[in-house]
Amino acid sequence: MTNKASGKRTSAAARVSCKVSLALLCLFAVASFLVLTAVAGNKSKQTSSNMQSPPFCGFGGIPGMHGLPGRDGRDGREGAKGDPGSPGKTGPWGPSGVNGKEGVKGEPGVRGPPGPKGERGQSGHPGNPGLMPFKNWKECAWNKLEDNKDNGLIKECVFTKNFSDTALHVAWTGALRIYRCTACCKRRYFTFNGAECSAPLPIDGVVYMWQGNTQDLHRVRHIEGHCNNIHKGRVRVGFWVGNCPSHKPGDAYTGWQSVSRIFIEETNTNSTPGISGRDGAKGDQGIPGNTGPQGPPCPAGANGAKGEQGIPGPKGSQDQVECLLPGTGKSVLGKTQMITGITV
């Protein structure tokens, strides 16, 4: 049995192998025929009538090799627009961006209503004597005065004073000299309307020389001061020369070969109040004070107005009762009137 089965398998394999061989042979013959036909067609267009057809085989040949890929075709037309997709999920919060540039300044807003008035601040410290709101001054000058007077008025300058509570500031600048004397002295001083200053003190200066019989020294000297209590209006300011008390007089000379000046200015005095200082900062609220003593009782007030008449009560009932007369021991019949349950 085994040998028979083995023989059958061998016979079947032989048949399959024969069929495969025939198929390969037919395929080779057909390929050769096609090649020869293509070559003969290129050499001559004539066909041979006695050409025999290749034998036909009943089995399919081996598939040929794939040809070369063709060129890409043209792009097709755009398709119809699809339906919108469903919204996706919200993504994570991104990082903060860079701050933008500062915008253009807006227009001023509408002015708000005025606020409540603040409390008055504490008084400031007294200020220093203030300055006058304007300057009032004058200067009188003379070139080469050349005054050889030993006593009397040298020059006078007229000034208009605006206020009665101000002072006059005066000054002299010019050349002064004494001559031909030893241990001598000459005095120069200011007057106001012919009188020397008394408040606070006279405004003067002296030139003294110990030995000067042959010396002729002209020197520029300056005399200056303030005078109070001078009325407002026209004031004659004079510069004078005179003798010094307890000293010999000398030969005086004023304004040699130079310019002499009297300067006058109206100024505030120390008693003139200065410009008011600014209001101080608001102070802290004070501690509440202690409760003061109780005041005297007030007098009794006036009687109030008469009230309205009350509602009439219910009418009472009358009954006879026996009453005992006090101190007699006798009893009498009387009437009682009951009003709201009370016997009268």
C-alpha positions in Angstrom: 0.0 0.0 0.0 2.8 2.3 0.8 4.6 1.6 -2.4 1.4 2.3 -4.4 0.8 5.6 -2.7 4.3 6.6 -3.2 4.1 5.7 -6.9 1.0 7.8 -7.3 2.7 10.9 -5.8 5.6 10.5 -8.0 3.5 10.3 -11.1 1.5 13.3 -10.2 4.6 15.4 -9.5 6.0 14.3 -12.9 2.9 15.5 -14.6 3.0 18.9 -12.9 6.6 19.3 -13.8 5.9 18.5 -17.4 3.1 21.1 -17.5 5.3 23.8 -16.0 8.0 23.0 -18.5 5.6 23.2 -21.4 4.3 26.5 -20.1 7.8 28.0 -19.9 8.7 26.8 -23.4 5.6 28.3 -24.9 6.2 31.6 -23.2 9.7 31.7 -24.5 8.5 30.9 -28.0 5.9 33.6 -27.9 8.5 36.2 -26.6 10.9 35.2 -29.3 8.2 35.5 -32.0 7.3 39.0 -30.9 10.9 40.1 -30.9 11.5 38.7 -34.4 8.3 40.3 -35.7 9.3 43.7 -34.4 12.7 43.5 -36.0 11.3 42.3 -39.3 8.8 45.1 -39.3 11.5 47.7 -39.0 13.4 46.3 -42.0 10.5 45.8 -44.4 6.9 46.6 -44.6 6.1 43.6 -46.6 4.5 40.6 -44.9 5.2 37.0 -45.6 2.1 35.1 -46.7 3.6 31.8 -45.8 4.6 32.8 -42.3 3.4 30.3 -39.9 1.7 31.2 -36.6 3.4 30.2 -33.5 2.1 27.2 -31.9 -0.6 27.8 -29.4 -0.2 26.6 -25.9 -3.1 26.0 -23.6 -1.5 27.4 -20.5 -0.9 31.1 -19.6 2.6 32.4 -19.7 4.5 34.1 -16.9 3.4 37.7 -16.3 5.6 40.3 -18.0 7.6 43.0 -16.2 6.0 46.2 -15.1 6.4 49.1 -17.4 8.0 52.5 -16.4 5.7 54.8 -14.4 3.9 57.4 -16.5 4.1 61.2 -15.9 2.0 62.8 -13.2 -1.3 63.9 -14.5 -2.7 67.5 -14.2 -4.1 68.7 -10.9 -7.8 68.0 -10.6 -10.4 70.7 -10.0 -11.0 71.9 -6.4 -13.5 69.9 -4.6 -16.6 71.3 -3.0 -16.2 73.0 0.4 -16.7 70.6 3.2 -18.9 71.2 6.2 -17.3 73.2 9.1 -15.9 71.0 11.7 -16.9 71.0 15.3 -15.1 73.6 17.6 -12.0 72.2 19.2 -11.2 72.2 22.9 -9.9 75.4 24.5 -6.1 75.3 24.5 -4.0 76.1 27.5 -3.5 79.8 28.6 -0.5 81.3 26.8 2.2 83.3 28.4 1.6 87.0 29.1 2.5 89.3 26.2 4.9 92.2 26.3 3.4 95.4 27.7 2.2 97.7 25.0 3.4 101.3 24.5 1.9 104.0 26.6 -1.3 105.4 25.0 -1.9 109.0 24.1 -2.8 111.2 27.0 -6.5 111.7 27.2 -8.3 115.1 27.4 -8.8 116.6 30.9 -12.0 115.3 32.5 -14.8 117.5 33.7 -14.0 119.5 36.8 -15.6 118.0 39.9 -17.6 119.9 42.4 -15.7 121.9 45.0 -14.9 120.0 48.1 -15.9 121.0 51.6 -14.1 123.9 53.2 -11.2 122.7 55.4 -10.6 123.7 59.0 -8.6 126.8 59.7 -4.9 126.0 60.4 -2.8 127.2 63.2 -1.3 130.7 63.1 2.2 130.8 61.6 5.2 132.3 63.3 5.5 136.0 63.0 7.4 136.9 59.9 10.4 139.2 59.6 9.8 142.8 58.8 8.5 142.8 55.3 9.7 144.8 52.3 7.8 147.6 50.8 5.8 146.7 47.7 7.8 149.3 45.8 11.0 151.4 46.1 10.8 155.1 46.9 14.2 156.7 46.7 16.1 159.7 45.3 19.6 160.8 44.7 20.9 164.4 44.4 24.4 164.8 43.0 26.8 167.8 42.3 30.0 167.7 40.3 33.0 169.7 41.7 31.0 171.4 44.5 34.1 173.3 45.7 32.4 174.7 48.8 34.8 176.5 51.2 32.1 177.1 53.9 33.2 176.5 57.5 29.7 176.6 59.0 26.2 176.3 57.6 24.2 174.4 55.0 26.3 172.7 52.3 23.5 171.2 50.1 19.8 170.3 50.4 17.8 167.6 48.6 13.9 167.6 48.7 12.2 164.2 49.1 8.5 163.2 49.1 7.7 160.6 51.8 4.7 158.4 51.1 3.9 156.9 54.6 4.0 158.2 58.1 5.1 154.9 59.8 8.3 154.5 57.7 11.9 155.7 58.1 14.2 157.7 55.9 17.6 156.1 55.0 20.1 158.9 54.1 23.8 158.8 53.0 26.5 161.3 52.0 29.4 160.5 49.7 32.0 163.2 48.9 35.3 164.7 49.5 35.8 166.5 53.0 38.8 168.3 54.4 40.1 170.5 57.3 43.2 172.7 56.9 45.6 175.1 58.8 45.0 173.9 62.3 46.4 171.6 65.0 44.2 169.4 67.2 41.1 170.7 65.3 37.8 169.2 64.3 34.9 169.8 62.0 31.5 168.0 62.1 29.2 167.2 59.2 25.5 166.2 59.9 22.1 165.7 58.3 18.9 167.7 59.1 15.3 167.0 58.2 13.2 170.1 57.7 16.0 172.1 59.5 16.2 169.8 62.6 18.6 167.0 63.4 17.3 163.5 63.8 16.3 162.5 67.3 15.0 158.9 66.7 17.1 157.0 67.2 20.1 159.4 67.2 21.7 162.2 65.0 23.3 161.2 61.7 26.7 162.8 61.6 30.5 162.3 61.2 33.6 164.3 62.2 37.0 164.9 60.7 39.8 165.5 63.2 43.5 166.5 62.6 46.2 166.5 65.3 49.0 168.4 63.5 48.1 169.9 60.1 49.2 173.5 59.8 50.8 172.7 56.4 48.7 169.6 55.3 45.9 170.0 52.8 44.4 166.5 52.6 41.1 166.0 50.7 39.5 162.6 51.3 36.2 161.0 50.1 34.2 160.1 53.2 30.8 158.4 53.7 28.2 159.3 56.4 25.0 157.2 56.6 22.0 156.4 58.9 18.2 156.0 59.4 15.8 158.4 61.0 12.3 157.6 62.3 9.3 159.6 63.3 9.3 161.8 60.1 5.9 162.8 58.8 4.8 161.9 55.3 4.9 164.4 52.5 7.6 166.9 51.5 10.8 166.6 53.5 13.9 168.8 53.1 17.0 166.8 53.7 20.1 169.0 54.4 23.8 168.3 54.8 25.6 170.8 57.1 29.1 171.6 58.4 29.8 172.9 61.9 32.2 172.7 64.9 32.9 169.8 67.2 32.2 170.2 70.9 35.3 170.8 73.0 37.7 171.1 70.0 39.2 174.0 68.0 37.5 174.6 64.7 39.5 174.3 61.4 39.4 175.4 57.8 36.7 173.2 56.2 36.4 172.4 52.5 33.7 170.2 50.7 33.5 168.6 47.3 37.0 169.2 45.8 37.4 168.1 42.2 34.9 165.2 42.5 31.2 164.4 42.6 29.2 164.8 45.9 26.0 162.8 46.5 23.0 162.8 48.9 21.0 159.5 48.7 17.5 159.3 50.3 15.3 156.1 50.6 12.0 155.4 52.3 12.2 152.1 54.2 10.1 150.0 56.6 10.9 150.2 60.3 11.1 147.3 62.7 7.7 148.2 64.1 6.1 147.9 60.6 4.5 144.4 60.4 5.9 142.1 57.8 4.0 140.2 55.2 1.7 137.6 56.7 3.1 134.1 56.7 1.3 131.2 55.2 -1.2 129.2 57.1 0.4 126.5 59.2 -0.4 122.8 58.8 -3.6 121.5 60.4 -3.0 120.4 63.9 -4.1 117.1 65.5 -7.5 117.0 67.2 -7.3 118.0 70.8 -8.2 115.8 73.7 -11.8 116.4 74.9 -11.9 118.7 77.9 -13.4 117.8 81.3 -17.1 118.2 82.0 -17.7 121.7 83.4 -19.6 122.3 86.7 -23.4 122.2 86.7 -24.9 125.5 86.1 -27.5 127.2 88.4 -31.1 126.0 88.1 -33.2 127.8 85.6 -36.3 129.8 86.8 -39.7 128.2 86.5 -41.2 128.5 83.1 -44.5 130.1 82.3 -47.8 128.2 82.9 -48.7 126.1 80.0 -51.9 126.7 77.9 -55.2 125.5 79.3 -56.0 122.0 78.1 -59.1 121.0 76.3 -62.3 120.1 78.2 -62.4 116.4 79.2 -65.2 114.0 78.1 -68.2 114.2 80.5 -68.5 111.2 82.9 -71.7 109.0 83.3 -74.7 110.3 85.2 -74.8 109.2 88.9 -77.7 107.6 90.8 -79.3 109.1 94.0 -80.2 107.0 97.1 -81.4 107.8 100.7 -79.0 106.9 103.4 -78.9 107.5 107.1 -76.0 109.7 108.2 -74.8 110.3 111.8 -74.2 114.0 112.5 -70.8 114.5 114.1 -70.9 115.6 117.8 -74.7 115.3 118.1 -75.4 111.6 118.2 -78.4 112.3 115.9 -78.9 110.6 112.5 -80.6 112.1 109.5 -81.6 110.9 106.1 -79.6 112.2 103.2 -79.0 111.7 99.6 -75.9 110.2 98.1 -74.6 110.5 94.5 -72.7 107.6 93.1 -70.1 108.5 90.5 -68.1 105.6 89.1 -68.7 103.6 92.3 -67.5 106.2 94.8 -69.9 107.6 97.4 -69.9 111.4 97.9 
